[in-house]
Amino acid sequence: MNAYVCPYCRQPSDPSQQTCPLCGAPVDVREVVSDSGWIEQPPVRDMAKLQFGQSHCQIAGTTVPVAEFNLAHGEMVYFSHHVLLWADPATRLQSMSMRGGWKRMLAGLPMMMVEAHGPGHIALSDNHAGEVIALPLQHGHSMWVKEHRFLCATGNIRYDWNSNDVWYVTGDRDEQETHYPMGQYGDIFTATDRPGLLLLHAPGNAFIRDLRQGESLLVQPSSLIYHDLSVRVHLHLEYPRNRGFSFWRSNWDYRNIMVRLIGPGRVAVNSIFERPEGMEAIRNHSYATRRRW
Amino acid sequence: MLVLTAMFRAVEAIQCGWCRAQNQPGTTTCMTCGAPLDVRDKVSDSGWREAPRLRDMTEFRFSASTCQVEGELVPVAEIALSPQDGVYFEHHVLLWKDESVPLSSLPTAGGMKRSLGGMPHIVTVAQGPGRIAFSRDAPGELVVLPLHPGMELDVREHAFLLATHSIQYSFVRIKGLVNLLHGGNGMFMDRFVTAQYPGLLMLHGNGNVLERSLRPGEKILVEPGGFLYKDSTVTMQAVQLQLKTGMFGRHGMYLAEMTGPGRVGIQSMYVHHGSGE
């Protein structure tokens, strides 16, 4: 009986291997946990192999890792076309049908996904220094992923996308602008009839944390990589104390725009992020809590 | 007896897996290219080999000069030039230099064409003696390519860091309208040629760098933004894959079809030529 559960992918794994065969995380190193409870996601070891179905994926490189697939006959992966690095001429490439193309285009999401069908080899990489994160999903398990973090998924993982409902509006009546600090839409991936593999790319370093029921955290919206669907998310506006300039403290960019994550469930963040844009006063926003110091 | 001694020497010498140079027994880094000799080559199942990750402060020699590589995220190549040696480079990769190192310009043929193609009009030459250092402005790795006499290497524009003065520098225009418009590699490629003397060429690859040797006639499709270098014997041709995008019609996805024989080098971090992402 196998009692070892990989702490990074939460799947029963093989402790006799050097790396978890499902997510590539090293098995033979101790967890690195900060005092506040963030677990550092260890980089996938150079040349580590991940098994899925009859195919496998090999991770090459450490600065901007490449995910190289050896696809078996009848198996496929899909991805956004701009992450394709190279392909065997034998690998069959075709576009994946997607709904809501117009909305996706307006939201700045890739309009087209490409399917690569085995047998053949294909390699994918993002264009930021960072880490590849492998998430094996069990049958029926879903995961929310921030836009532009998705690298690829195996064919049996269903791809969907929903509005994040985290937004705020700045500007006056004539020139109002709506901001989406987490992106307008989030990607939802669900393993359908059997387990599947989801690969993400995180710029910088990645950290994970398991929130207990009701436990909450404030994080920069753009630093999110993924979270369980059980985690609730809403906007949080925080204004530092600013004696003598009360009008300023309530309106201007002295504020912090964050999101609150409420457990239970796992959340992951990366160390490279952008501060939410918009220096002007917030006129309207999605559900949010406020704190004025 | 002499034959036996030579055989023992050959057995004891360590051959560098990257540049094939022979090294003294017991050495841990190649004296010709700086590759670690005490770690195994990293080759993926499909035959892509990782360029050796040069250790911080690794030192190696070329001609009568030395090069030391500093840093691992955005590595710096620091050259100690002997009086008879010189290196040339694009002027914006110069990080620092001794005051005494003279700089001159190496005029390139086809200046107007180069300017129109977005390539530097003038290549700068640094002459020894003295120290000078170079780096590009992105996380990645240095690719050290010692060139033997009679070699020709084509390099993506703006990827070369420096070359020794024994290497001839020219450029080749990318032929064919489809290749120009959709190839994603600009109008020109740098071409480095060695005649009767060997030389050292250093490139900067963004992200990680991988190399593969193609057999005669063997083909591989590469994202044009990921192409870094190739032997001049490898041909490169833009090919279009037609992908349907529902109500938005068809989307032409262009890839570079590389055909052997020869080496192909790619980088894992690139700007996708079609989307700019």
Interface residues (C-beta under 8 A of the other chain):
Chain A: D46 M47 H56 Q58 A60 G61 T62 T63 V64 P65 V66 E68 N70 H81 H82 V83 L84 L85 W86 A87 D88 P89 L93 Q94 S95 S97 M98 G101 P110 M111 M112 V114 H121 A123 S125 D126 N127 H128 A129
Chain B: K42 S44 D45 S46 W48 E50 R53 L73 P139 G140 E141 N206 G207 N208 L210 K219 I220 L221 V222 E223 G226 L241 L243 K244 T245 G246 M247 F248 H251 M253 L255 E257 I266 S268 M269 Y270 V271 H272 G274 S275 E277
